[in-house]
Every structure is written in structure tokens, then in C-alpha cells.
Amino acid sequence: MALQAGKPSNKSQKDLAIESVQEVSEPQEKEKTQRFNVDIPISLHRDIKIQAVKEGVTLNTLAARLFNEYLSKISNT
């Protein structure tokens, strides 16, 4: 986290650190999306949805993360 000149912030160091990490991890431009429908068992859908809620993310975000992790694993083998 770099120091910047300007008015002092009322934000805590924790909030500033979180913001700096989010700025790095979030892409500047959002990539266009494509709809992908898949039939899965109701129990699997429920379990994935519960996990998304636990992580505080949307089902779309969690599904995209899972696909990316899978693709990175198979490309490294």
C-alpha cells in the first residue's frame, strides 16, 4: 500500500488495506459474459448455493471461480 498525498482519510488501516487488495484483484474492464445453462441435480445446486452464501458471493461468481480453478488444474498436468 503506497502513501498518497492529500486529505487525511477517516477510514481505518484495515479498510484501506481491503480496498487496495480489491483494486488489484478486480479487473478494470468487465469481460462480456455468455449465458451457460446446465442441468444438475437439485442437491448439488443447493450445496453450491449454500457455499456461495457462506462465502458472500453470488452463485455466478462461485461457478466461474470453480470453472477457472478446474481449467487451471487440467492445464498444469
N, C-alpha and C positions, 0 to 999 in steps of 0.2 A: 504494500500500500504506500503510494507516494504522497509526500506532503504537498499541499497546494496552498497558494496564497489566496486570500480573500476573507470574507466574513467568517467568524467562528461559527461552528455548527452546534446545534443543540442535540445532535444525535450522539449516542454512546459509541464507544470504540467498537463494541460488538456489532451495532447496526452498521457502522461504516465498513467493517470487515466483511459482513454479509453482503452488502451492496457491491463491494469491489469484486467479490467472488462471482456474484450473479452477473456482473458486467462482462467478465471474462468468459463465463460459461454459456451465456445467451448469445446466439448469433445475431449479427447486426441486421441482416435481412432474413425474413422468414421464407423458407423454401415453399414453393407451391405444393399443395397436397393432392393426393389421389385417394378416392374412396375405395376401401377394400372390405368386402363383405365375406364373412366366413361363418359356416355353421359349426358350432362347438357344443358339447354337452352343457346343459344348464348348470350342473355342479361346477364345471370348470369356469364358466362365466362368473358365477357367484364368487368363487375363490379369488379370481383375478380382480374382480371389482372390490372385494374386501381388502385385498392387498393394496390397491390403488388408494383407497380411503385411508388406510394406515399410513401410507407414505405421503398423503396430502397432495396427490397428483390426480389428473384425470385418467380415465381408462385409456384414452388415446395416447397420452404421454407414456403410460406404463407399457402399453402394447408396442409402441415404437421403440422404446428402450429395450424391450425383450427381443424384438427382431434385430436390432443393431448388435446386441450382445451375441446373439446366435450367429449372425453373419461374421462378426469379428473372430469368433471361436473357430468357425469352419475355414476361414481364410488363413488362419495361422497353422493349420495342420498340413 
